[in-house]
Amino acid sequence: MKVEERTKHVQYWVRAKLDRAKSLDNAHFSKLKNRDSVSAVLSNLIETSAKGFRGVVITSLVGLSIDKHFNPLIDFYACNPRSIFEQAIWYVLTAYNIPCGKSDPLNVAKNISKLDLDWAKDRRPEKAAIAAVEFLTLCMNEENKEQRMLLEDYFYFRLIQYAEKIADFEIISLETDTTSRQWLATRLVKFSLEAPESGATPQLLAACLLQQIFQSSNVAVCGGDESVFGTNTTSKKPADIWLEVEGVPSVLFEITLKKIDHKRLEDCIESHKVLGISGLPLTFICRIPEDIGTLNDVTENTLYYKNRQIEFIDYSEFVRSSFSLLNDDGASEVYEKMRGFVENVSTSLKAKNAWNLAFND
C-alpha cells in the first residue's frame, strides 16, 4: 500500500470507528467477556493525562487494519507508527475533539519493538503503560471475531466518553480588572505546581510572562509554544525558552519542576555544543531548593560545571517578580492565555480540576 493510499485508509478507518462508537451505548457490550476487568483496564489506559499510551493502542489497532499479520506486541514499529499517527490519526482525533498530542505514540514508545511488561515498567504512569500492554494482549489473543470486534468497539466507545467528559467540564473564569497582580501570580503558581502537565504548564507560563515583559522591545521570546516532549538535540531547540535579538539567540532558559541531575546538565551542555551556543547565559527556572538538592557546589544559585556557568532561579519567585513588571492589561493577558490552555481539550482533567481549585476563592 502506497503512503498516500495508507493515509486515506487510516483516516477513513478511524473516522468510521469513532462514528460507530458514537452510535453505541453500554447495552451493546453486555456480551463482552470479562467486561468489568476490561473496563478497569481501559480506565487506566484512557482516563489519564498521559496521552501517549492511548496513542500506542490506537496506532496498533489501525496497524492491524492495514496488515492482518502485524503484531504490535512483537514489533510495534512494523506499522510505521510515526507516519500513520502524525499524518493521519492525529488529524482525525483532533477533528473529533479527542485529547491527543502530535506524536503521542513516539513519546512513550520511540524506537521500541516489543510492547511488553519490561517496556511498561520503565514508563510513567506505569499503570497506564501496563494497561496498554494488557489491552493489546487481549485483542491479539482473542480468536473469536465477535469478541475481538467488541473489544475494539469498547476502546473507541470509552475514548468518546472520555472526550465528552472533558468537553463538558466547566472552567472557572474570572474578571481580572480589579484583581491584584500578586494574587494572580500566587494562584497561577499554585495551579502550575499542582498540574505541570509534563512541563507544559510552567513552560507556557514563563513564556507568556517573558513575552509581556519584552513585547515593546526588539527582543523576541522563542520556544514557548514548542512541544515540551521534544529533546533539544533532536529538535534543534536552543532551550525550552530563549531570547533572540535580530534572530540571534542571546539568553537561554530551561524550565522544570523536576529534580535536576547531572545527566540533565550534561545533555544540555552537549546540545549547546552541537548548536554552537555554549557561550550564552543559561538559567534553570526550577524549584529551589527541591530541584537542585542533588547538585554539589551550588553557591549563590550558581554552579560551575564542565567549564559552563549555570544559574538557577526559583520558579515561584520568577513568576511573582515577573508579574510585578506587568501592567494590569499584561497580567490579564497572561491569565487569559493560561485559561485558554486549561480549556484546551488536550489538557488533562487533573489540570482542569487544579485550575478550579486554585481560582475557586
One Martini backbone bead per residue (centre of mass of N, CA, C, O) as a GRO file, in nm:
protein
  361
    1MET     BB    1   0.093   0.038   0.025
    2LYS     BB    2   0.072   0.349  -0.022
    3VAL     BB    3   0.096   0.630   0.155
    4GLU     BB    4  -0.160   0.771   0.052
    5GLU     BB    5  -0.347   0.528   0.087
    6ARG     BB    6  -0.294   0.483   0.388
    7THR     BB    7  -0.394   0.754   0.491
    8LYS     BB    8  -0.686   0.726   0.390
    9HIS     BB    9  -0.750   0.466   0.537
   10VAL     BB   10  -0.702   0.564   0.827
   11GLN     BB   11  -0.904   0.797   0.832
   12TYR     BB   12  -1.150   0.627   0.767
   13TRP     BB   13  -1.128   0.418   0.994
   14VAL     BB   14  -1.138   0.609   1.242
   15ARG     BB   15  -1.402   0.749   1.175
   16ALA     BB   16  -1.575   0.491   1.172
   17LYS     BB   17  -1.519   0.409   1.467
   18LEU     BB   18  -1.624   0.672   1.602
   19ASP     BB   19  -1.907   0.675   1.482
   20ARG     BB   20  -1.990   0.406   1.599
   21ALA     BB   21  -1.942   0.475   1.900
   22LYS     BB   22  -2.163   0.702   1.909
   23SER     BB   23  -2.406   0.478   1.856
   24LEU     BB   24  -2.349   0.359   2.127
   25ASP     BB   25  -2.401   0.153   2.418
   26ASN     BB   26  -2.373  -0.037   2.699
   27ALA     BB   27  -2.555  -0.274   2.593
   28HIS     BB   28  -2.365  -0.368   2.358
   29PHE     BB   29  -2.154  -0.503   2.599
   30SER     BB   30  -2.293  -0.755   2.743
   31LYS     BB   31  -2.106  -0.987   2.576
   32LEU     BB   32  -1.852  -0.914   2.709
   33LYS     BB   33  -1.583  -1.044   2.826
   34ASN     BB   34  -1.485  -0.938   3.116
   35ARG     BB   35  -1.589  -0.639   3.146
   36ASP     BB   36  -1.481  -0.528   3.416
   37SER     BB   37  -1.176  -0.571   3.356
   38VAL     BB   38  -1.171  -0.411   3.092
   39SER     BB   39  -1.267  -0.145   3.215
   40ALA     BB   40  -1.024  -0.107   3.404
   41VAL     BB   41  -0.810  -0.096   3.184
   42LEU     BB   42  -0.936   0.152   3.030
   43SER     BB   43  -0.915   0.351   3.260
   44ASN     BB   44  -0.599   0.345   3.277
   45LEU     BB   45  -0.558   0.424   2.973
   46ILE     BB   46  -0.759   0.683   2.928
   47GLU     BB   47  -0.778   0.815   3.234
   48THR     BB   48  -0.522   1.013   3.141
   49SER     BB   49  -0.263   1.246   3.079
   50ALA     BB   50  -0.123   1.011   2.923
   51LYS     BB   51  -0.150   0.996   2.576
   52GLY     BB   52   0.053   0.780   2.457
   53PHE     BB   53  -0.103   0.508   2.520
   54ARG     BB   54  -0.339   0.560   2.339
   55GLY     BB   55  -0.165   0.591   2.083
   56VAL     BB   56  -0.054   0.303   2.077
   57VAL     BB   57  -0.326   0.155   2.049
   58ILE     BB   58  -0.449   0.294   1.798
   59THR     BB   59  -0.207   0.229   1.615
   60SER     BB   60  -0.230  -0.077   1.640
   61LEU     BB   61  -0.519  -0.110   1.533
   62VAL     BB   62  -0.457   0.018   1.260
   63GLY     BB   63  -0.229  -0.176   1.177
   64LEU     BB   64  -0.427  -0.423   1.157
   65SER     BB   65  -0.592  -0.299   0.914
   66ILE     BB   66  -0.341  -0.320   0.717
   67ASP     BB   67  -0.210  -0.582   0.882
   68LYS     BB   68  -0.295  -0.899   0.990
   69HIS     BB   69   0.022  -0.974   1.079
   70PHE     BB   70   0.037  -0.770   1.283
   71ASN     BB   71   0.245  -0.725   1.599
   72PRO     BB   72   0.285  -0.504   1.859
   73LEU     BB   73   0.423  -0.694   2.076
   74ILE     BB   74   0.678  -0.750   1.878
   75ASP     BB   75   0.642  -0.505   1.627
   76PHE     BB   76   0.551  -0.189   1.634
   77TYR     BB   77   0.729  -0.056   1.387
   78ALA     BB   78   0.589  -0.212   1.141
   79CYS     BB   79   0.354   0.033   1.109
   80ASN     BB   80   0.459   0.319   1.105
   81PRO     BB   81   0.372   0.519   1.349
   82ARG     BB   82   0.446   0.807   1.271
   83SER     BB   83   0.295   0.828   1.006
   84ILE     BB   84   0.000   0.734   1.090
   85PHE     BB   85  -0.033   0.944   1.315
   86GLU     BB   86   0.069   1.229   1.205
   87GLN     BB   87  -0.089   1.196   0.906
   88ALA     BB   88  -0.383   1.085   1.041
   89ILE     BB   89  -0.487   1.032   1.335
   90TRP     BB   90  -0.456   1.319   1.454
   91TYR     BB   91  -0.667   1.460   1.272
   92VAL     BB   92  -0.912   1.298   1.372
   93LEU     BB   93  -0.896   1.346   1.676
   94THR     BB   94  -0.912   1.653   1.655
   95ALA     BB   95  -1.193   1.665   1.507
   96TYR     BB   96  -1.318   1.494   1.773
   97ASN     BB   97  -1.200   1.606   2.045
   98ILE     BB   98  -0.944   1.428   2.117
   99PRO     BB   99  -0.702   1.377   2.322
  100CYS     BB  100  -0.386   1.496   2.181
  101GLY     BB  101  -0.080   1.448   2.026
  102LYS     BB  102   0.136   1.458   1.762
  103SER     BB  103   0.343   1.215   1.920
  104ASP     BB  104   0.237   0.999   2.121
  105PRO     BB  105   0.378   0.714   2.070
  106LEU     BB  106   0.676   0.835   2.072
  107ASN     BB  107   0.682   0.935   2.374
  108VAL     BB  108   0.669   0.604   2.479
  109ALA     BB  109   0.784   0.431   2.189
  110LYS     BB  110   1.066   0.494   2.098
  111ASN     BB  111   1.230   0.244   1.944
  112ILE     BB  112   1.009   0.020   1.992
  113SER     BB  113   0.913  -0.314   1.967
  114LYS     BB  114   0.824  -0.420   2.244
  115LEU     BB  115   0.504  -0.461   2.410
  116ASP     BB  116   0.579  -0.494   2.741
  117LEU     BB  117   0.651  -0.515   3.077
  118ASP     BB  118   0.937  -0.403   3.045
  119TRP     BB  119   0.843  -0.142   2.916
  120ALA     BB  120   0.627  -0.048   3.130
  121LYS     BB  121   0.817  -0.016   3.392
  122ASP     BB  122   0.957   0.258   3.249
  123ARG     BB  123   0.693   0.405   3.278
  124ARG     BB  124   0.480   0.712   3.291
  125PRO     BB  125   0.241   0.569   3.401
  126GLU     BB  126   0.248   0.236   3.464
  127LYS     BB  127  -0.060   0.162   3.448
  128ALA     BB  128  -0.095   0.260   3.153
  129ALA     BB  129   0.114   0.075   3.021
  130ILE     BB  130  -0.006  -0.191   3.117
  131ALA     BB  131  -0.283  -0.148   2.985
  132ALA     BB  132  -0.182  -0.153   2.695
  133VAL     BB  133  -0.076  -0.442   2.704
  134GLU     BB  134  -0.335  -0.583   2.799
  135PHE     BB  135  -0.522  -0.500   2.567
  136LEU     BB  136  -0.351  -0.606   2.329
  137THR     BB  137  -0.350  -0.896   2.429
  138LEU     BB  138  -0.650  -0.944   2.410
  139CYS     BB  139  -0.671  -0.893   2.106
  140MET     BB  140  -0.450  -1.102   2.004
  141ASN     BB  141  -0.591  -1.361   2.167
  142GLU     BB  142  -0.857  -1.322   2.014
  143GLU     BB  143  -1.046  -1.552   1.810
  144ASN     BB  144  -1.311  -1.414   1.837
  145LYS     BB  145  -1.457  -1.191   1.632
  146GLU     BB  146  -1.676  -1.066   1.814
  147GLN     BB  147  -1.492  -1.006   2.056
  148ARG     BB  148  -1.288  -0.834   1.904
  149MET     BB  149  -1.492  -0.614   1.822
  150LEU     BB  150  -1.579  -0.539   2.111
  151LEU     BB  151  -1.308  -0.439   2.207
  152GLU     BB  152  -1.271  -0.211   2.002
  153ASP     BB  153  -1.538  -0.065   2.054
  154TYR     BB  154  -1.482  -0.008   2.355
  155PHE     BB  155  -1.245   0.177   2.318
  156TYR     BB  156  -1.391   0.398   2.148
  157PHE     BB  157  -1.622   0.447   2.345
  158ARG     BB  158  -1.440   0.543   2.584
  159LEU     BB  159  -1.306   0.774   2.430
  160ILE     BB  160  -1.563   0.937   2.382
  161GLN     BB  161  -1.646   0.968   2.678
  162TYR     BB  162  -1.393   1.123   2.767
  163ALA     BB  163  -1.422   1.363   2.575
  164GLU     BB  164  -1.703   1.453   2.684
  165LYS     BB  165  -1.613   1.506   2.973
  166ILE     BB  166  -1.416   1.734   2.901
  167ALA     BB  167  -1.614   1.919   2.741
  168ASP     BB  168  -1.811   1.953   3.009
  169PHE     BB  169  -1.601   2.108   3.153
  170GLU     BB  170  -1.586   2.371   3.387
  171ILE     BB  171  -1.423   2.679   3.374
  172ILE     BB  172  -1.294   2.914   3.551
  173SER     BB  173  -1.389   3.266   3.530
  174LEU     BB  174  -1.231   3.588   3.550
  175GLU     BB  175  -1.227   3.913   3.656
  176THR     BB  176  -0.913   4.115   3.639
  177ASP     BB  177  -0.934   4.430   3.678
  178THR     BB  178  -0.929   4.409   4.026
  179THR     BB  179  -0.676   4.231   4.036
  180SER     BB  180  -0.413   4.123   4.179
  181ARG     BB  181  -0.109   4.036   4.061
  182GLN     BB  182  -0.018   3.859   4.306
  183TRP     BB  183  -0.269   3.686   4.311
  184LEU     BB  184  -0.231   3.565   4.033
  185ALA     BB  185   0.049   3.448   4.079
  186THR     BB  186  -0.023   3.257   4.311
  187ARG     BB  187  -0.237   3.088   4.154
  188LEU     BB  188  -0.049   3.000   3.916
  189VAL     BB  189   0.151   2.853   4.090
  190LYS     BB  190  -0.036   2.651   4.218
  191PHE     BB  191  -0.138   2.524   3.957
  192SER     BB  192   0.144   2.440   3.825
  193LEU     BB  193   0.234   2.254   4.061
  194GLU     BB  194  -0.019   2.058   4.037
  195ALA     BB  195  -0.012   2.099   3.690
  196PRO     BB  196   0.249   2.049   3.473
  197GLU     BB  197   0.215   1.875   3.216
  198SER     BB  198   0.511   1.777   3.152
  199GLY     BB  199   0.592   2.110   3.149
  200ALA     BB  200   0.383   2.296   3.001
  201THR     BB  201   0.289   2.501   3.215
  202PRO     BB  202   0.555   2.650   3.303
  203GLN     BB  203   0.648   2.719   3.016
  204LEU     BB  204   0.409   2.896   2.934
  205LEU     BB  205   0.418   3.101   3.165
  206ALA     BB  206   0.704   3.203   3.116
  207ALA     BB  207   0.656   3.296   2.824
  208CYS     BB  208   0.427   3.499   2.876
  209LEU     BB  209   0.589   3.686   3.059
  210LEU     BB  210   0.823   3.753   2.865
  211GLN     BB  211   0.645   3.867   2.638
  212GLN     BB  212   0.541   4.107   2.804
  213ILE     BB  213   0.813   4.235   2.886
  214PHE     BB  214   0.923   4.238   2.556
  215GLN     BB  215   0.704   4.366   2.354
  216SER     BB  216   0.861   4.670   2.322
  217SER     BB  217   1.098   4.524   2.192
  218ASN     BB  218   1.376   4.350   2.018
  219VAL     BB  219   1.281   4.104   2.180
  220ALA     BB  220   1.255   3.754   2.138
  221VAL     BB  221   1.032   3.496   2.229
  222CYS     BB  222   1.122   3.151   2.240
  223GLY     BB  223   0.953   2.818   2.265
  224GLY     BB  224   0.670   2.831   2.421
  225ASP     BB  225   0.506   2.657   2.176
  226GLU     BB  226   0.654   2.413   2.217
  227SER     BB  227   0.725   2.101   2.266
  228VAL     BB  228   0.810   1.928   2.570
  229PHE     BB  229   0.909   1.645   2.419
  230GLY     BB  230   1.141   1.772   2.284
  231THR     BB  231   1.455   1.748   2.223
  232ASN     BB  232   1.713   1.954   2.168
  233THR     BB  233   1.879   1.782   1.970
  234THR     BB  234   1.643   1.691   1.771
  235SER     BB  235   1.496   1.994   1.747
  236LYS     BB  236   1.707   2.241   1.769
  237LYS     BB  237   1.679   2.359   2.045
  238PRO     BB  238   1.831   2.566   2.262
  239ALA     BB  239   1.561   2.563   2.447
  240ASP     BB  240   1.278   2.606   2.595
  241ILE     BB  241   1.375   2.910   2.630
  242TRP     BB  242   1.446   3.206   2.425
  243LEU     BB  243   1.642   3.478   2.332
  244GLU     BB  244   1.618   3.729   2.070
  245VAL     BB  245   1.836   3.925   1.846
  246GLU     BB  246   1.798   3.942   1.530
  247GLY     BB  247   1.784   3.606   1.533
  248VAL     BB  248   1.976   3.585   1.794
  249PRO     BB  249   2.075   3.417   2.044
  250SER     BB  250   2.118   3.522   2.410
  251VAL     BB  251   1.915   3.353   2.604
  252LEU     BB  252   1.875   3.077   2.839
  253PHE     BB  253   1.595   2.848   2.920
  254GLU     BB  254   1.508   2.620   3.179
  255ILE     BB  255   1.207   2.433   3.249
  256THR     BB  256   1.136   2.298   3.585
  257LEU     BB  257   0.965   2.045   3.825
  258LYS     BB  258   1.234   1.882   3.852
  259LYS     BB  259   1.493   1.715   3.913
  260ILE     BB  260   1.837   1.802   3.888
  261ASP     BB  261   2.081   1.643   3.713
  262HIS     BB  262   2.374   1.567   3.555
  263LYS     BB  263   2.241   1.460   3.300
  264ARG     BB  264   2.087   1.716   3.229
  265LEU     BB  265   2.335   1.896   3.203
  266GLU     BB  266   2.489   1.732   2.986
  267ASP     BB  267   2.274   1.746   2.767
  268CYS     BB  268   2.273   2.051   2.747
  269ILE     BB  269   2.572   2.100   2.683
  270GLU     BB  270   2.584   1.920   2.429
  271SER     BB  271   2.369   2.072   2.267
  272HIS     BB  272   2.525   2.345   2.262
  273LYS     BB  273   2.768   2.242   2.108
  274VAL     BB  274   2.617   2.156   1.850
  275LEU     BB  275   2.489   2.465   1.821
  276GLY     BB  276   2.702   2.689   1.916
  277ILE     BB  277   2.600   2.805   2.245
  278SER     BB  278   2.801   2.794   2.505
  279GLY     BB  279   2.822   3.124   2.564
  280LEU     BB  280   2.546   3.135   2.683
  281PRO     BB  281   2.322   3.213   2.900
  282LEU     BB  282   2.217   2.991   3.178
  283THR     BB  283   1.880   2.915   3.303
  284PHE     BB  284   1.714   2.769   3.574
  285ILE     BB  285   1.370   2.715   3.620
  286CYS     BB  286   1.289   2.629   3.957
  287ARG     BB  287   1.301   2.452   4.246
  288ILE     BB  288   1.391   2.608   4.560
  289PRO     BB  289   1.576   2.332   4.663
  290GLU     BB  290   1.458   2.065   4.539
  291ASP     BB  291   1.600   2.054   4.232
  292ILE     BB  292   1.923   2.102   4.362
  293GLY     BB  293   2.008   1.892   4.595
  294THR     BB  294   2.213   1.695   4.408
  295LEU     BB  295   2.394   1.940   4.370
  296ASN     BB  296   2.712   2.036   4.373
  297ASP     BB  297   2.841   2.352   4.435
  298VAL     BB  298   2.608   2.550   4.503
  299THR     BB  299   2.640   2.909   4.466
  300GLU     BB  300   2.428   3.147   4.452
  301ASN     BB  301   2.273   2.984   4.228
  302THR     BB  302   2.561   2.858   4.126
  303LEU     BB  303   2.722   2.660   3.859
  304TYR     BB  304   3.032   2.496   3.790
  305TYR     BB  305   3.021   2.297   3.481
  306LYS     BB  306   3.218   2.206   3.251
  307ASN     BB  307   3.284   2.515   3.175
  308ARG     BB  308   2.994   2.604   3.302
  309GLN     BB  309   2.759   2.851   3.365
  310ILE     BB  310   2.496   2.788   3.607
  311GLU     BB  311   2.173   2.907   3.670
  312PHE     BB  312   1.932   2.970   3.942
  313ILE     BB  313   1.567   2.997   3.973
  314ASP     BB  314   1.284   3.046   4.128
  315TYR     BB  315   0.977   2.993   4.013
  316SER     BB  316   0.796   3.162   4.204
  317GLU     BB  317   0.972   3.419   4.194
  318PHE     BB  318   0.957   3.464   3.892
  319VAL     BB  319   0.652   3.506   3.869
  320ARG     BB  320   0.618   3.739   4.074
  321SER     BB  321   0.825   3.934   3.951
  322SER     BB  322   0.700   3.950   3.669
  323PHE     BB  323   0.424   4.068   3.754
  324SER     BB  324   0.552   4.341   3.864
  325LEU     BB  325   0.619   4.433   3.546
  326LEU     BB  326   0.318   4.454   3.498
  327ASN     BB  327   0.035   4.541   3.385
  328ASP     BB  328  -0.294   4.478   3.395
  329ASP     BB  329  -0.319   4.384   3.100
  330GLY     BB  330  -0.085   4.181   3.104
  331ALA     BB  331  -0.194   4.003   3.333
  332SER     BB  332  -0.460   3.929   3.188
  333GLU     BB  333  -0.328   3.792   2.940
  334VAL     BB  334  -0.194   3.564   3.091
  335TYR     BB  335  -0.447   3.445   3.212
  336GLU     BB  336  -0.594   3.384   2.939
  337LYS     BB  337  -0.381   3.191   2.825
  338MET     BB  338  -0.403   2.983   3.055
  339ARG     BB  339  -0.705   2.927   3.027
  340GLY     BB  340  -0.689   2.826   2.735
  341PHE     BB  341  -0.512   2.584   2.801
  342VAL     BB  342  -0.715   2.445   2.996
  343GLU     BB  343  -0.956   2.425   2.782
  344ASN     BB  344  -0.817   2.235   2.631
  345VAL     BB  345  -0.872   1.910   2.536
  346SER     BB  346  -0.557   1.815   2.602
  347THR     BB  347  -0.617   1.888   2.884
  348SER     BB  348  -0.637   1.768   3.178
  349LEU     BB  349  -0.843   1.703   3.443
  350LYS     BB  350  -0.639   1.769   3.657
  351ALA     BB  351  -0.588   2.061   3.558
  352LYS     BB  352  -0.878   2.163   3.573
  353ASN     BB  353  -0.911   2.116   3.875
  354ALA     BB  354  -0.668   2.288   3.967
  355TRP     BB  355  -0.778   2.552   3.862
  356ASN     BB  356  -1.042   2.566   4.029
  357LEU     BB  357  -0.900   2.554   4.305
  358ALA     BB  358  -0.718   2.809   4.272
  359PHE     BB  359  -0.991   3.004   4.176
  360ASN     BB  360  -1.236   2.967   4.388
  361ASP     BB  361  -1.163   3.246   4.572
   0.00000   0.00000   0.00000
